Amino acid sequence: MRPPHLRAPLSYWKDNISLFSHAVSVTENNFLARYNLGAAYLGINRSDLALKEFQKYLEIIRDNPEAYATVASLLDREGRTEEAANYHFKALELKPDEPQYLNNVGIVLLQQNKLDEAIKHFSEALRLNPQFLQAASNLQFAQGRKSRTP
């Protein structure tokens, strides 16, 4: 039988949000709880709260490219593309051989009308993953735009 101090918490945590919210409130710099709380908020489509938790996570752990990419994606969804661009670039800096990050930065560069740089990033994404259809489509679009640019 479990000791009494272990029985109560098991019945108290009704879901991941209550569990990880509590962990965040009673610990300092708990990166794992922050990350999991962000993921739990994503699971219930609360991207606003997820974004805050992932950003707090990145204040503690600064070398997780997946977390930077997640924050970038959430910022993009909110229309905060300039702010998202910084996170896309950081994700790629941390993992320069990730085709998805290369594609994401290519999109940023395309939005900034830096066509040669965008083409370079899409091409590298395709070199690393020749089956990456989104990068192939983006490359074709960027090349088409470049051919129409005086």
N, C-alpha and C positions, 0 to 999 in steps of 0.2 A: 504494500500500500504506500502511496505517495505521502510524504510529509504535508501537513496542512499548508505551509507556506508555498508549496508547489501546486496544490489543488486549485486554489482560487484563480490564479492567472489563466489557467487553461480554459475555464468557463467564461472568463471576462473578455477575452479577445474574440470578438464576433467576426472580424474580417481583417484583412491585411492592413487596411487603412488605420483601424484602431490600434493594431499591434505596432506598426511602424511609427505612427504619430506619437504613441506613448514612448517608444524607444528614443525618438528624437527629443522629446521633452525632458527625459531624465538623463540623457547623456550629452556629452559635448563632442562636437566634431565626429559624429557617428556617420561616416560616409556610407556604410552599408545600409543603414536604416534610411538615409536620405535617398539613395538610389532606389531602394525597394519601395519607398513611399511614392516616389515619382512614377515608378512602373505601375503601382496600384492605382494611382490617379489616372494614368493612361487607360487602364483597364475599364474604367467607368466613364471614359470620355471627358475627363476634366483636365484638358490640356493646359489650362491656365495655371492650375495648381501643380501639375506635373512639371511645367516649365520652371516654376519657382524652386521646386525640390531639386531638379537636375542642376540648376544654376548654383544652388547651395552646395550640392555635391561637388561641383567643379571648383568651388572655393577651397575645398579640402583636398581633393584628388585632381591634380591638373594634367594627368598624363593618360586619360582614357579617351581615345579617339571616338569610340562609340557614343559616349556621353556628349561629346561636342557635336557629333552628327545629329544626335537626338534633339539637342537644344536648337540647332540650326533649323531642323525640320519643323519644330514647334514654332519658332519665330517666323519662318516662311509662311506657315499656315495663318499666322496673325497679320501677315502683310508687312512684317518688319524685316524686309529683305536686306537692307544695308547692315543691320545688326547681325542678321543671320550669316551674312557673308564672312564675317570675322570667325564665326564658329566653323563654317565649312573649311576655311583656310587652315584653321588650327587642327581640325580632324585630319586633313591631308598631310600637314606637317608631321603629325605624330605617326601616321601610317601611309607613307607615300606610294606604296604599291597596292593600295586598295582601289579597285576599279570604280566602286560606287562613289568614293570620295573624289576621285579624279573627275568623274562625271558631274558631281555636284558643283565642284569648283569651275568646271567648264561652263555650266549653266550660269553661274555668277558672272564669269567673264563675258559670256554672251550677252547677258543683261547690261553689262557695262560697255558693250560694243567693242570689246577687245577681241576681235575675231581670230587673229592669228594665235593668241594665247589659248582661246577656247578650243580651237581646232587641235592644238597640241595636246590639251588635256583629254579631249574625247578620243583622239588617236591612241594615246597611251592607255586609256581605259580599255580600248578594243584590243590593243596588243596583249594586254594582260588577260583579257577575257574576250576572245573573238565571238562568243555567243551573246554578248551583252547588247541586246537589241535597242535599249534606250540610248546607249552611248552611240550606236550606229546611226540612229535616227537624228540625234542631236548633232553629230558630225556632219551628216548630209545637210541638215538645216543651216548650220554655220557656214559650210562651204558654199551653199546656195546664196546666202546673204552676202558673203564676201564677193562672189562673182557679180552681184548686182550693185556693189558699192563702188562709186567712182574713185 
